Amino acid sequence: MIDACAADDHCTTCSDEGVAMRVIEAAEEGLAVCAGDDGAETTVMTALVGPVAEGDALLVHAGTAIARLEETAA
């Protein structure tokens, strides 16, 4: 079986890739405003990783935080 999300460093289903982002602001429950390396801010769903706080580093795929990252990764 081929893992569709492992091909060519992006998801072949949605063409999105996991991106390291930093929490700028914990918004309403299950949401946070995050920024990537380029400084662009976006709202991210955080239900899969639990509560987040300003400064947390997350791996984001398709607008959803899918993992917490080590502090040096984001």
Sequence and secondary structure as in RCSB ss.txt:
>XXXX:A:sequence
MIDACAADDHCTTCSDEGVAMRVIEAAEEGLAVCAGDDGAETTVMTALVGPVAEGDALLVHAGTAIARLEETAA
>XXXX:A:secstr
   GGGGGGS TTT    EEEEEEEE STTEEEEE TT  EEEEE TTT    TT EEEEETTEEEEE  TTT 
